[in-house]
Amino acid sequence: MRDTVQWRVYFIEGKTDWQAALERYELATGAKPRRVRVSEKAPEDLLYLVREIPGLEIEILRPILPRDVWLTHEEEQKEPQMSLFGEVEG
């Protein structure tokens, strides 16, 4: 099991770039992206393109450049948590 999620970043100026990024991501990883991270300062046209993909989980974060889109198909790994009885949950 992996400890970290691997993200791939793409610079998107328009619809053509977005379509190419999705194709390149699938070619590189063998999977369709399930999660995307964009800047809180991303332009509306970029947010519109990202929202067009059904089932894509969108995270809006501060420290990302406005036209960068980060993609992954991996789930966030949760830290194992100890219960009151000493059994590991997670």
DSSP file (Angstrom, degrees, kcal/mol; ACC not computed):
  #  RESIDUE AA STRUCTURE BP1 BP2  ACC     N-H-->O    O-->H-N    N-H-->O    O-->H-N    TCO  KAPPA ALPHA  PHI   PSI    X-CA   Y-CA   Z-CA
    1    1 A M              0   0    0      0, 0.0     2,-0.2     0, 0.0     0, 0.0   0.000 360.0 360.0 360.0 139.9    0.0    0.0    0.0
    2    2 A R        -     0   0    0      1,-0.1     3,-0.0     2,-0.0     0, 0.0  -0.513 360.0-151.8 -83.3 148.8    1.3    3.5   -0.9
    3    3 A D  S    S+     0   0    0     -2,-0.2     2,-0.3     1,-0.1    74,-0.2   0.733  78.2  38.9 -88.5 -25.1    1.8    6.2    1.7
    4    4 A T  S    S-     0   0    0     72,-0.1     2,-0.4     0, 0.0    -1,-0.1  -0.880  77.0-120.2-128.4 157.7    1.2    9.1   -0.6
    5    5 A V        -     0   0    0     -2,-0.3     2,-0.5    72,-0.1    71,-0.1  -0.808  27.9-135.1 -93.6 133.0   -1.1   10.0   -3.5
    6    6 A Q        -     0   0    0     -2,-0.4    68,-0.3     2,-0.0     2,-0.3  -0.805  22.4-167.9 -93.7 127.5    0.7   10.8   -6.7
    7    7 A W        -     0   0    0     -2,-0.5     2,-0.4    65,-0.1    65,-0.2  -0.826  10.4-153.0-110.8 149.6   -0.6   13.9   -8.5
    8    8 A R  E     -A   71   0A   0     63,-2.2    63,-3.0    -2,-0.3     2,-0.4  -0.987  15.1-147.3-121.0 134.7    0.1   15.1  -12.1
    9    9 A V  E     -A   70   0A   0     -2,-0.4     2,-0.4    61,-0.2    61,-0.2  -0.828  14.6-176.3-109.6 141.9   -0.1   18.8  -12.9
   10   10 A Y  E     -A   69   0A   0     59,-2.4    59,-2.7    -2,-0.4     2,-0.6  -0.992  24.4-131.6-135.0 140.7   -1.2   20.4  -16.2
   11   11 A F  E     -A   68   0A   0     -2,-0.4     2,-0.5    57,-0.2    57,-0.2  -0.837  28.7-163.2 -91.7 123.3   -1.3   24.0  -17.3
   12   12 A I        +     0   0    0     55,-2.9     3,-0.1    -2,-0.6    34,-0.1  -0.932  27.8 161.1-118.1 120.1   -4.7   24.7  -18.9
   13   13 A E  S    S-     0   0    0     -2,-0.5     2,-0.3     1,-0.2    -1,-0.1   0.627  70.6 -19.7-105.2 -20.4   -5.4   27.7  -21.1
   14   14 A G  S  > S-     0   0    0      1,-0.1     4,-2.1    32,-0.0    -1,-0.2  -0.940  83.9 -65.0-168.4-172.7   -8.6   26.4  -22.8
   15   15 A K  H  > S+     0   0    0     -2,-0.3     4,-2.6     1,-0.2     5,-0.2   0.856 124.4  55.0 -61.0 -38.7  -10.8   23.5  -23.7
   16   16 A T  H  > S+     0   0    0      1,-0.2     4,-2.3     2,-0.2    -1,-0.2   0.920 109.4  47.3 -62.5 -43.8   -8.1   22.0  -26.1
   17   17 A D  H  > S+     0   0    0      2,-0.2     4,-2.5     1,-0.2    -1,-0.2   0.898 111.6  51.4 -62.4 -40.9   -5.5   22.0  -23.3
   18   18 A W  H  X S+     0   0    0     -4,-2.1     4,-2.2     2,-0.2    -2,-0.2   0.926 111.0  46.6 -64.1 -45.9   -8.0   20.4  -20.9
   19   19 A Q  H  X S+     0   0    0     -4,-2.6     4,-2.1     1,-0.2    -1,-0.2   0.908 113.7  49.1 -63.3 -41.9   -8.9   17.6  -23.3
   20   20 A A  H  X S+     0   0    0     -4,-2.3     4,-3.0    -5,-0.2     5,-0.2   0.890 109.5  52.6 -64.6 -39.1   -5.3   17.0  -24.0
   21   21 A A  H  X S+     0   0    0     -4,-2.5     4,-2.6     2,-0.2    -2,-0.2   0.918 109.2  48.8 -63.3 -43.7   -4.5   16.9  -20.2
   22   22 A L  H  X S+     0   0    0     -4,-2.2     4,-2.1     2,-0.2    -1,-0.2   0.910 114.3  46.1 -63.0 -41.5   -7.2   14.3  -19.6
   23   23 A E  H  X S+     0   0    0     -4,-2.1     4,-2.3     2,-0.2    -2,-0.2   0.922 113.6  47.9 -66.8 -44.5   -5.9   12.1  -22.5
   24   24 A R  H  X S+     0   0    0     -4,-3.0     4,-2.5     2,-0.2    -2,-0.2   0.881 110.6  52.7 -64.0 -38.2   -2.3   12.5  -21.4
   25   25 A Y  H  X S+     0   0    0     -4,-2.6     4,-2.4    -5,-0.2     5,-0.4   0.948 111.4  45.2 -62.3 -48.1   -3.2   11.6  -17.8
   26   26 A E  H  X S+     0   0    0     -4,-2.1     4,-2.4     1,-0.2    -2,-0.2   0.884 113.6  50.2 -64.5 -38.0   -5.0    8.4  -18.9
   27   27 A L  H  < S+     0   0    0     -4,-2.3    -1,-0.2     1,-0.2    -2,-0.2   0.901 114.8  43.9 -64.8 -41.6   -2.1    7.5  -21.2
   28   28 A A  H  < S+     0   0    0     -4,-2.5    -2,-0.2    -5,-0.2    -1,-0.2   0.846 129.1  23.9 -73.3 -35.4    0.4    8.0  -18.4
   29   29 A T  H  < S-     0   0    0     -4,-2.4    -3,-0.2     2,-0.3    -2,-0.2   0.674  92.4-127.5-107.8 -21.1   -1.5    6.3  -15.6
   30   30 A G  S  < S+     0   0    0     -4,-2.4     2,-0.3    -5,-0.4    -4,-0.2   0.598  80.7  85.1  80.7  10.6   -3.8    3.9  -17.3
   31   31 A A  S    S-     0   0    0     -6,-0.4    -1,-0.3    -5,-0.1    -2,-0.3  -0.965  80.8-110.4-141.5 155.9   -6.8    5.3  -15.4
   32   32 A K        -     0   0    0     -2,-0.3    -9,-0.1    -3,-0.1     2,-0.0  -0.656  46.1-102.3 -82.5 142.9   -9.2    8.2  -15.6
   33   33 A P        -     0   0    0      0, 0.0    40,-0.3     0, 0.0     3,-0.1  -0.374  34.9-179.5 -65.8 144.0   -8.7   10.9  -13.0
   34   34 A R        +     0   0    0     38,-2.3    23,-3.0     1,-0.2     2,-0.4   0.560  67.0  43.0-115.0 -19.2  -11.2   10.9  -10.1
   35   35 A R  E     -cB  57  72A   0     37,-2.7    37,-1.9    21,-0.2     2,-0.4  -0.967  61.3-172.6-131.7 147.1   -9.9   13.9   -8.2
   36   36 A V  E     -cB  58  71A   0     21,-2.7    23,-2.8    -2,-0.4     2,-0.4  -0.997   9.2-156.4-138.8 141.8   -8.8   17.4   -9.3
   37   37 A R  E     +cB  59  70A   0     33,-2.4    33,-2.5    -2,-0.4     2,-0.3  -0.976  19.0 171.8-118.1 131.9   -7.2   20.3   -7.5
   38   38 A V  E     -cB  60  69A   0     21,-2.4    23,-2.7    -2,-0.4    31,-0.1  -0.900  35.5 -93.4-133.3 163.6   -7.6   23.8   -8.7
   39   39 A S  E >   -c   61   0A   0     29,-0.5     3,-1.5    26,-0.4    23,-0.2  -0.401  22.5-128.6 -75.0 150.1   -6.7   27.3   -7.4
   40   40 A E  T 3  S+     0   0    0     21,-1.9    22,-0.1     1,-0.3    -1,-0.1   0.659 115.3  53.6 -68.5 -14.0   -9.2   29.4   -5.5
   41   41 A K  T 3  S+     0   0    0     20,-0.3    -1,-0.3    23,-0.3     3,-0.1   0.194  79.8 135.0-102.6  14.0   -8.1   32.1   -8.0
   42   42 A A    <   -     0   0    0     -3,-1.5    25,-0.1     1,-0.1    -4,-0.0  -0.364  62.6-106.4 -63.4 140.4   -8.8   29.9  -11.1
   43   43 A P    >>  -     0   0    0      0, 0.0     4,-2.0     0, 0.0     3,-0.6  -0.301  26.1-113.3 -66.4 154.2  -10.7   31.7  -13.8
   44   44 A E  H 3> S+     0   0    0      1,-0.2     4,-2.5     2,-0.2     5,-0.2   0.844 114.7  58.7 -57.5 -37.5  -14.4   30.9  -14.3
   45   45 A D  H 3> S+     0   0    0      1,-0.2     4,-1.7     2,-0.2    -1,-0.2   0.873 107.5  47.2 -63.7 -35.2  -13.7   29.3  -17.8
   46   46 A L  H <> S+     0   0    0     -3,-0.6     4,-2.2     2,-0.2    -1,-0.2   0.914 111.3  49.8 -70.3 -43.5  -11.3   26.8  -16.2
   47   47 A L  H  X S+     0   0    0     -4,-2.0     4,-2.4     1,-0.2    -2,-0.2   0.888 108.5  54.4 -61.7 -38.4  -13.7   26.0  -13.4
   48   48 A Y  H  X S+     0   0    0     -4,-2.5     4,-0.9     2,-0.2    -1,-0.2   0.925 108.4  48.5 -60.8 -45.2  -16.5   25.5  -16.0
   49   49 A L  H >< S+     0   0    0     -4,-1.7     3,-0.6     1,-0.2     4,-0.4   0.910 112.4  48.4 -61.8 -43.1  -14.3   22.9  -17.9
   50   50 A V  H >< S+     0   0    0     -4,-2.2     3,-1.1     1,-0.2    -1,-0.2   0.894 109.2  52.7 -65.4 -40.1  -13.5   21.0  -14.7
   51   51 A R  H 3< S+     0   0    0     -4,-2.4    -1,-0.2     1,-0.2    -2,-0.2   0.670  94.1  73.1 -71.8 -16.1  -17.1   20.9  -13.6
   52   52 A E  T << S+     0   0    0     -4,-0.9    -1,-0.2    -3,-0.6    -2,-0.2   0.733  77.5  87.1 -69.1 -22.2  -18.2   19.4  -16.9
   53   53 A I  S X  S-     0   0    0     -3,-1.1     3,-1.3    -4,-0.4     2,-0.1  -0.699  81.6-132.5 -84.7 114.0  -16.6   16.0  -16.1
   54   54 A P  T 3  S+     0   0    0      0, 0.0     3,-0.1     0, 0.0    -2,-0.1  -0.384  84.7  14.9 -67.8 141.3  -19.2   13.9  -14.2
   55   55 A G  T 3  S+     0   0    0      1,-0.2     2,-0.6    -2,-0.1    -2,-0.0   0.470  86.0 138.0  79.5   2.8  -18.0   12.2  -11.0
   56   56 A L    <   -     0   0    0     -3,-1.3     2,-0.5    -6,-0.1    -1,-0.2  -0.728  50.5-137.7 -84.8 120.1  -14.8   14.3  -10.7
   57   57 A E  E     -c   35   0A   0    -23,-3.0   -21,-2.7    -2,-0.6     2,-0.5  -0.672  21.2-152.5 -79.4 122.6  -14.2   15.3   -7.1
   58   58 A I  E     -c   36   0A   0     -2,-0.5     2,-0.5   -23,-0.2   -21,-0.2  -0.847  13.9-172.7-106.1 128.7  -13.0   18.9   -7.1
   59   59 A E  E     -c   37   0A   0    -23,-2.8   -21,-2.4    -2,-0.5     2,-0.6  -0.977  10.1-155.4-116.3 130.4  -10.8   20.4   -4.4
   60   60 A I  E     +c   38   0A   0     -2,-0.5     2,-0.3   -23,-0.2   -21,-0.2  -0.933  22.1 175.2-109.5 120.0  -10.2   24.2   -4.4
   61   61 A L  E     -c   39   0A   0    -23,-2.7   -21,-1.9    -2,-0.6     3,-0.4  -0.813  33.7-133.2-125.7 161.0   -7.0   25.2   -2.7
   62   62 A R  S    S+     0   0    0     -2,-0.3     2,-0.7   -23,-0.2   -21,-0.2   0.932  93.3  59.4 -80.2 -49.3   -5.0   28.4   -2.1
   63   63 A P  S    S+     0   0    0      0, 0.0     2,-0.4     0, 0.0    -1,-0.2   0.107  83.3 100.9 -81.2  30.3   -1.3   27.5   -3.0
   64   64 A I  S    S-     0   0    0     -2,-0.7   -23,-0.3    -3,-0.4   -24,-0.1  -0.885  79.3-108.2-112.0 142.1   -2.0   26.5   -6.6
   65   65 A L    >   -     0   0    0     -2,-0.4     3,-1.6     1,-0.1   -26,-0.4  -0.386  35.7-112.0 -65.0 146.5   -1.3   28.7   -9.6
   66   66 A P  T 3  S+     0   0    0      0, 0.0   -27,-0.3     0, 0.0    -1,-0.1   0.770 113.0  36.9 -56.0 -33.5   -4.5   29.9  -11.3
   67   67 A R  T 3  S+     0   0    0    -25,-0.1   -55,-2.9   -29,-0.1     2,-0.3   0.374  93.7 105.8-102.6   4.3   -4.2   27.9  -14.5
   68   68 A D  E <   -A   11   0A   0     -3,-1.6   -29,-0.5   -57,-0.2     2,-0.4  -0.653  48.7-166.5 -85.9 141.1   -2.7   24.7  -13.0
   69   69 A V  E     -AB  10  38A   0    -59,-2.7   -59,-2.4    -2,-0.3     2,-0.5  -0.996   5.7-156.0-127.1 125.3   -4.9   21.6  -12.6
   70   70 A W  E     -AB   9  37A   0    -33,-2.5   -33,-2.4    -2,-0.4     2,-0.3  -0.886  15.3-168.9-104.1 128.6   -3.7   18.7  -10.5
   71   71 A L  E     +AB   8  36A   0    -63,-3.0   -63,-2.2    -2,-0.5     2,-0.3  -0.898  14.3 159.9-121.5 146.5   -5.1   15.3  -11.3
   72   72 A T  E     - B   0  35A   0    -37,-1.9   -37,-2.7    -2,-0.3   -38,-2.3  -0.975  29.9-159.0-154.0 156.1   -5.1   11.9   -9.6
   73   73 A H        +     0   0    0    -40,-0.3     2,-0.2    -2,-0.3   -41,-0.1   0.371  68.9 100.4-110.1  -1.7   -7.2    8.7   -9.7
   74   74 A E  S    S-     0   0    0    -68,-0.3     2,-0.2   -39,-0.1   -40,-0.1  -0.519  71.7-122.2 -87.6 151.8   -6.0    7.6   -6.3
   75   75 A E        -     0   0    0     -2,-0.2     2,-0.2     1,-0.1    -2,-0.1  -0.604  36.4 -96.3 -86.9 151.9   -7.9    8.0   -3.0
   76   76 A E        -     0   0    0     -2,-0.2     2,-0.5     1,-0.1    -1,-0.1  -0.500  40.1-124.0 -66.6 132.3   -6.5    9.9   -0.1
   77   77 A Q        -     0   0    0     -2,-0.2     2,-0.3   -74,-0.2   -72,-0.1  -0.682  23.3-143.1 -81.5 127.4   -4.8    7.5    2.4
   78   78 A K        -     0   0    0     -2,-0.5     3,-0.1    12,-0.2    -1,-0.0  -0.683  18.8-112.3 -90.8 144.4   -6.2    7.8    5.9
   79   79 A E        -     0   0    0     -2,-0.3    -1,-0.1     1,-0.1     2,-0.0  -0.549  38.2-107.1 -70.8 134.7   -3.9    7.5    8.9
   80   80 A P        -     0   0    0      0, 0.0     2,-0.4     0, 0.0    10,-0.2  -0.369  37.7-150.4 -60.8 143.6   -4.7    4.3   10.9
   81   81 A Q  E     -D   89   0B   0      8,-2.5     8,-2.9    -3,-0.1     2,-0.3  -0.957   6.8-130.9-123.9 136.1   -6.4    5.1   14.1
   82   82 A M  E     -D   88   0B   0     -2,-0.4     6,-0.2     6,-0.2     2,-0.1  -0.650  21.3-144.8 -83.8 137.3   -6.3    3.3   17.4
   83   83 A S    >   -     0   0    0      4,-1.9     3,-1.7    -2,-0.3    -1,-0.0  -0.400  33.5 -95.8 -89.8 175.4   -9.5    2.5   19.1
   84   84 A L  T 3  S+     0   0    0      1,-0.3    -1,-0.1    -2,-0.1    -2,-0.0   0.754 125.5  52.9 -61.6 -24.0  -10.1    2.5   22.8
   85   85 A F  T 3  S-     0   0    0      2,-0.1    -1,-0.3     0, 0.0     3,-0.1   0.293 119.8-105.7 -99.8   9.6   -9.5   -1.3   22.8
   86   86 A G  S <  S+     0   0    0     -3,-1.7     2,-0.3     1,-0.3    -2,-0.1   0.542  74.9 134.5  84.3   6.6   -6.2   -1.2   21.0
   87   87 A E        -     0   0    0      1,-0.0    -4,-1.9     0, 0.0     2,-0.4  -0.709  57.9-118.1 -91.3 142.5   -7.4   -2.4   17.6
   88   88 A V  E     -D   82   0B   0     -2,-0.3     2,-0.3    -6,-0.2    -6,-0.2  -0.645  30.9-167.9 -81.6 129.6   -6.2   -0.6   14.5
   89   89 A E  E      D   81   0B   0     -8,-2.9    -8,-2.5    -2,-0.4     0, 0.0  -0.870 360.0 360.0-113.2 150.3   -9.0    0.9   12.5
   90   90 A G              0   0    0     -2,-0.3   -12,-0.2   -10,-0.2    -1,-0.1   0.412 360.0 360.0 132.7 360.0   -8.7    2.3    9.0
